[in-house]
Amino acid sequence: MFESRLQQIDLSNTKVESLEPLKGLTRLQQIDLSNTRVASLAPLKGLWDNRSLTAIHAVGSPDVTRSHLDAQDRMDGWLRRSGAVVFASLPEIARRIKAGAAPTVAVTRLGGWDTHLNQGSSDGQLAARLRELGLGLAAFAQDLGERMRSVVVLTMSEFGRTIAENGNSGTDHGHATAMLALGGPVNGGKVLGRWPGLDPASRFEGLDVAVTTDFRDLFGEILARHLGAGNLATVFPGFTPNPQRFPGAIRG
C-alpha cells in the first residue's frame, strides 16, 4: 500500500491550475475540501474527515482501449458476472437498502464525463459533474446513516483523460483514472495506489497517466474482503486478482 505525494505533480503547470491551492502540501490528507478553489469536492469533506472515503489513483485496465463501447462492454461483463443489478439512481438504491431488499451488488450510472470540448478547470462542466457526484454520494451516506457501516460504494470509470488539453479546450480519452471508495469498511482519509508521475518518460504512450493499479484488483478486493467472495476468477475470466496487489481500500 502506498500513499501518494503531491511533490510528484507540477502544480505550477497552467494545465492543472485548479490544483494550485494544494501547492506545498505533502499529503492529500491535508486538503481543505471546503476551499472555494476546489468547491466541487466540498460535499465530500465530512466523509473524508471521518475516514470513510478514500481515493485510488492511477487505476484502470492495462488493456489498451479508448473506445467507450469496448471499455463499457468489458466493465459490464465484470458487473454481470458479479451478480450486479442496475438501478436508476442512488436514492433508489438507498430505498432498497433501507427496506432490506437490496441485491448484494447494485449499480447506477451518471453520464456527462466525455469532456472533449470546453472541459473547464475549477469551474465549468467537469467541476459541475464532480460537484453533482459529490452531492449525490454525500446525500446517499446521510440517507443511510448507520447502515453505511456495512455498505461500500465504488465509483468506476472505463478510462481516464489525456494529460494534455486538446485543441477544443477539452481532453480526450486517456488511460488511467481515479476512483473513490466510500463506506464503513473503507480504509479512508488517504489516497491509495502508486503515483506514476506526469513527466513524459512516465506517461503511457507519452500521453496519459499510466495504470499502476489494475481495476480488477481493486474490484476483487471489495468482492473478497467486503462481500466474502471466493472464486474471483469467475468474475474476471483469464485474470485472478492477487491479494498482494490489493490497494488496501478495505480495512484489514
C-alpha positions as CSV (number, residue, x, y, z in Angstrom):
1,M,0.0,0.0,0.0
2,F,1.3,3.4,-0.9
3,E,0.3,7.0,-0.1
4,S,0.8,9.4,-2.9
5,R,2.8,12.6,-2.5
6,L,1.9,15.8,-4.3
7,Q,5.5,16.8,-4.8
8,Q,5.4,14.5,-7.8
9,I,2.9,16.8,-9.6
10,D,4.0,20.1,-11.2
11,L,1.3,22.3,-9.6
12,S,2.6,25.4,-11.4
13,N,1.6,23.9,-14.7
14,T,-1.2,26.1,-16.1
15,K,-2.9,22.9,-17.5
16,V,-3.6,21.9,-13.9
17,E,-4.2,25.3,-12.4
18,S,-7.2,24.1,-10.4
19,L,-4.7,22.2,-8.2
20,E,-2.7,25.4,-7.3
21,P,-4.4,25.7,-3.8
22,L,-2.6,22.3,-3.0
23,K,0.9,23.6,-3.8
24,G,3.2,22.9,-0.9
25,L,1.2,20.2,0.7
26,T,2.9,16.9,1.1
27,R,-0.1,14.6,1.5
28,L,-3.7,14.7,0.2
29,Q,-4.9,14.1,3.8
30,Q,-4.2,17.8,4.4
31,I,-6.5,19.1,1.7
32,D,-9.1,21.5,3.0
33,L,-12.1,20.3,1.0
34,S,-14.0,23.5,1.9
35,N,-11.5,25.5,-0.1
36,T,-13.6,27.5,-2.6
37,R,-11.0,26.8,-5.3
38,V,-11.9,23.1,-5.1
39,A,-15.6,23.7,-4.3
40,S,-16.6,20.6,-6.3
41,L,-15.0,18.5,-3.6
42,A,-16.7,20.3,-0.7
43,P,-19.7,17.9,-0.3
44,L,-17.2,15.1,0.4
45,K,-15.3,16.9,3.2
46,G,-17.2,15.2,6.1
47,L,-16.8,11.7,4.6
48,W,-13.0,12.3,4.1
49,D,-12.6,13.7,7.6
50,N,-14.3,10.8,9.3
51,R,-12.2,8.4,7.2
52,S,-15.0,6.7,5.4
53,L,-13.8,7.9,2.0
54,T,-10.6,7.0,0.1
55,A,-9.3,7.8,-3.4
56,I,-7.4,5.3,-5.5
57,H,-5.4,6.9,-8.3
58,A,-3.7,5.6,-11.5
59,V,-6.2,2.8,-11.6
60,G,-7.6,1.2,-14.7
61,S,-7.3,-1.7,-17.1
62,P,-3.8,-2.4,-18.6
63,D,-5.6,-3.4,-21.8
64,V,-5.3,-0.5,-24.3
65,T,-8.7,0.8,-25.3
66,R,-10.0,4.3,-25.8
67,S,-13.3,3.1,-27.1
68,H,-16.4,3.7,-25.0
69,L,-18.2,0.7,-26.4
70,D,-15.2,-1.7,-25.9
71,A,-14.4,-0.5,-22.4
72,Q,-18.1,-0.4,-21.3
73,D,-18.6,-3.9,-22.6
74,R,-15.7,-5.2,-20.5
75,M,-16.9,-3.5,-17.3
76,D,-20.5,-4.6,-17.9
77,G,-19.2,-8.1,-18.2
78,W,-17.4,-7.9,-14.8
79,L,-20.5,-6.5,-13.2
80,R,-22.9,-9.0,-14.7
81,R,-20.7,-11.9,-13.5
82,S,-20.6,-10.4,-10.0
83,G,-24.5,-10.5,-9.9
84,A,-24.9,-6.8,-10.1
85,V,-28.4,-5.3,-10.6
86,V,-28.7,-1.9,-12.3
87,F,-30.9,0.9,-10.7
88,A,-31.9,4.3,-12.0
89,S,-30.3,6.3,-9.2
90,L,-28.5,6.3,-5.8
91,P,-31.8,7.3,-3.9
92,E,-33.5,4.2,-5.4
93,I,-30.6,2.0,-4.2
94,A,-30.9,3.6,-0.7
95,R,-34.6,2.9,-0.6
96,R,-34.0,-0.7,-1.4
97,I,-31.2,-1.0,1.3
98,K,-33.5,0.6,4.0
99,A,-36.3,-1.8,3.0
100,G,-33.9,-4.8,3.3
101,A,-34.5,-5.7,-0.3
102,A,-31.3,-4.6,-2.0
103,P,-29.1,-7.0,-4.0
104,T,-25.6,-7.8,-2.9
105,V,-24.2,-5.6,-5.8
106,A,-26.1,-2.6,-7.1
107,V,-25.1,-0.3,-9.9
108,T,-26.2,3.1,-11.1
109,R,-24.7,5.4,-13.8
110,L,-24.0,9.1,-14.1
111,G,-23.1,10.4,-17.5
112,G,-21.7,13.6,-18.9
113,W,-18.0,12.9,-18.4
114,D,-16.8,12.9,-22.0
115,T,-15.3,16.4,-21.9
116,H,-13.7,16.7,-25.4
117,L,-15.0,20.3,-25.6
118,N,-14.8,23.1,-23.0
119,Q,-13.9,20.9,-20.1
120,G,-13.2,23.8,-17.7
121,S,-11.0,23.8,-14.6
122,S,-12.1,24.7,-11.1
123,D,-15.2,26.0,-12.8
124,G,-17.0,24.6,-15.9
125,Q,-18.7,21.3,-17.0
126,L,-16.2,18.9,-15.3
127,A,-16.3,20.8,-12.0
128,A,-20.1,20.7,-12.2
129,R,-20.2,17.0,-12.8
130,L,-17.8,16.4,-9.9
131,R,-20.0,18.5,-7.6
132,E,-23.1,16.6,-8.7
133,L,-21.2,13.3,-7.9
134,G,-20.1,14.7,-4.5
135,L,-23.5,15.8,-3.5
136,G,-25.0,12.5,-4.6
137,L,-22.5,10.4,-2.6
138,A,-22.9,12.7,0.5
139,A,-26.7,12.5,0.3
140,F,-26.6,8.7,-0.1
141,A,-24.4,8.3,3.0
142,Q,-26.5,10.7,5.1
143,D,-29.7,8.9,4.0
144,L,-28.4,5.5,5.0
145,G,-26.9,6.8,8.3
146,E,-25.8,3.8,10.5
147,R,-26.5,1.4,7.6
148,M,-23.4,2.8,5.9
149,R,-21.3,0.8,8.4
150,S,-21.9,-2.3,6.2
151,V,-22.1,-0.6,2.8
152,V,-19.2,0.1,0.3
153,V,-19.7,2.4,-2.7
154,L,-17.1,2.3,-5.5
155,T,-17.1,4.9,-8.3
156,M,-16.0,3.4,-11.6
157,S,-14.9,4.9,-15.0
158,E,-13.9,3.0,-18.1
159,F,-10.8,5.1,-18.6
160,G,-9.3,8.4,-17.7
161,R,-8.5,11.5,-19.8
162,T,-5.3,12.7,-21.6
163,I,-3.0,14.8,-19.5
164,A,-2.7,17.5,-22.2
165,E,-5.5,19.7,-23.3
166,N,-6.7,19.2,-26.9
167,G,-7.5,21.9,-29.4
168,N,-11.0,22.4,-28.2
169,S,-10.3,23.3,-24.6
170,G,-11.1,19.8,-23.5
171,T,-9.3,16.4,-23.0
172,D,-9.6,13.2,-25.0
173,H,-9.8,9.5,-24.0
174,G,-6.9,8.5,-21.8
175,H,-5.6,5.5,-19.8
176,A,-5.5,5.6,-16.0
177,T,-8.2,7.3,-13.9
178,A,-9.0,7.8,-10.3
179,M,-11.8,6.0,-8.3
180,L,-13.4,6.7,-5.0
181,A,-14.4,4.1,-2.3
182,L,-16.9,5.1,0.4
183,G,-18.4,3.3,3.4
184,G,-17.9,2.0,6.9
185,P,-15.5,-0.8,5.9
186,V,-13.3,1.6,3.8
187,N,-9.8,2.4,4.8
188,G,-10.5,6.1,4.4
189,G,-8.8,9.5,4.8
190,K,-5.9,8.7,2.4
191,V,-5.0,8.3,-1.2
192,L,-4.0,4.8,-2.3
193,G,-2.0,3.4,-5.1
194,R,1.4,4.2,-6.6
195,W,1.5,7.5,-8.4
196,P,3.5,7.0,-11.6
197,G,4.3,10.7,-12.2
198,L,3.4,13.1,-15.0
199,D,6.8,13.6,-16.7
200,P,6.8,12.4,-20.3
201,A,9.0,9.4,-19.6
202,S,6.5,8.1,-17.1
203,R,3.4,8.5,-19.2
204,F,1.6,5.8,-21.0
205,E,2.4,6.2,-24.7
206,G,3.7,9.6,-23.9
207,L,0.1,10.9,-23.4
208,D,-1.6,9.5,-20.4
209,V,-1.3,8.8,-16.7
210,A,0.0,5.2,-16.6
211,V,-2.0,2.4,-14.8
212,T,-0.3,1.2,-11.6
213,T,-3.4,-0.5,-10.0
214,D,-5.4,-2.9,-12.2
215,F,-9.1,-2.2,-11.6
216,R,-9.7,-5.9,-11.3
217,D,-7.5,-6.0,-8.2
218,L,-9.5,-3.1,-6.6
219,F,-12.9,-4.6,-7.5
220,G,-11.6,-8.0,-6.4
221,E,-10.5,-6.7,-3.0
222,I,-14.0,-5.4,-2.4
223,L,-15.6,-8.6,-3.5
224,A,-13.3,-10.7,-1.4
225,R,-12.7,-8.6,1.7
226,H,-16.1,-7.0,2.0
227,L,-18.5,-9.5,0.4
228,G,-16.6,-12.6,1.2
229,A,-16.5,-13.8,-2.5
230,G,-14.3,-16.9,-3.0
231,N,-13.6,-17.7,-6.7
232,L,-12.8,-14.3,-8.2
233,A,-11.7,-16.0,-11.5
234,T,-15.4,-16.5,-12.3
235,V,-15.9,-12.7,-12.4
236,F,-12.7,-12.0,-14.3
237,P,-12.1,-14.7,-16.8
238,G,-8.4,-15.2,-17.5
239,F,-7.4,-13.0,-14.6
240,T,-7.1,-13.8,-10.9
241,P,-6.9,-10.8,-8.5
242,N,-4.0,-11.1,-6.2
243,P,-4.3,-10.1,-2.5
244,Q,-0.7,-8.9,-2.7
245,R,-1.7,-6.3,-5.3
246,F,-4.9,-5.2,-3.5
247,P,-4.6,-1.4,-2.9
248,G,-5.9,-1.6,0.7
249,A,-9.3,0.1,0.1
250,I,-10.9,-2.2,2.7
251,R,-9.8,-2.2,6.4
252,G,-7.9,-5.4,7.2
